[in-house]
């Protein structure tokens, strides 16, 4: 298995080395809110909360990895998931010392480039100890992103997705 992913970008002609890793600064629904709602809420690098006409909304930033065939390091995404109010507060209270087997249910809260509507895919959130970001595991779904999560992606597909993320 190759240890380093690298490719010559068809857009900028540069050689990019290392498995792709892309991250979102906020849940998509937070980004779509008015400035008034955003300012009344809270957004950090790892947590988000806001209240709108639908009620209170709680989120945590998580990591999801997609295996790349023949490459040791996966394609990583830093994305947001919803949490219930109870799970959000439990997570806050235990972020440094997560109990073994702690799992929260959440909804995937970002629109990934390349894939059709990844928003609201069901998932489980596995908190990690020592302040590491939780790991997201998708529930089974008839969706290309779920199939890639389970089966991995080709080097060519990883390059194509990376190029979309870097160059639009």
Phi, psi and omega in degrees: 000131178293143183268335184237129175274131174210153179203153172269119185291129179286346180269311186250355179068007178275153173270124178252129180244148180099145180299140182298144176213121181228151187218152177254140180282340184202160171296147181303319182294327176294316181299334182273356183280161176292160178299325179298314179293318179300316182292330177282342179267203182214133175223121173241187178290343185235345185223153178212143175213140169203163178234131175227193183295342177273351180122201181271142181229133184234140184216155172226146175277136185225170177244139173228135183244138177245119179298144174249122183304127176081003181239137183292314182271137182279171170279121184250141175237132169261107186233176181247145175231148175283155172224152172292161178302316180299313181291324177300312181291323176297316178300313179302318182289338187236019187300328181273332185225073181292136175291142176303145177070016175286128179219135176243146173275145176206169175249134177299129190238033174222156175259109181281141173298152178084313186273147175284128174027082175275350183297134175074025169286137180288144184205164171249142182249123180249100179299151179245155178284169175061030176074008176290150179295145178298158176260137180256131176239119181288145170284155178303134181205153174276076185213141181301320181296320176297315180299320177294322177301318182279315188262346184084175181230159177285163176300320180297319179291320177301318178296315181300315180294317180299318180295321176297316181295323184277328189235001177082000000 
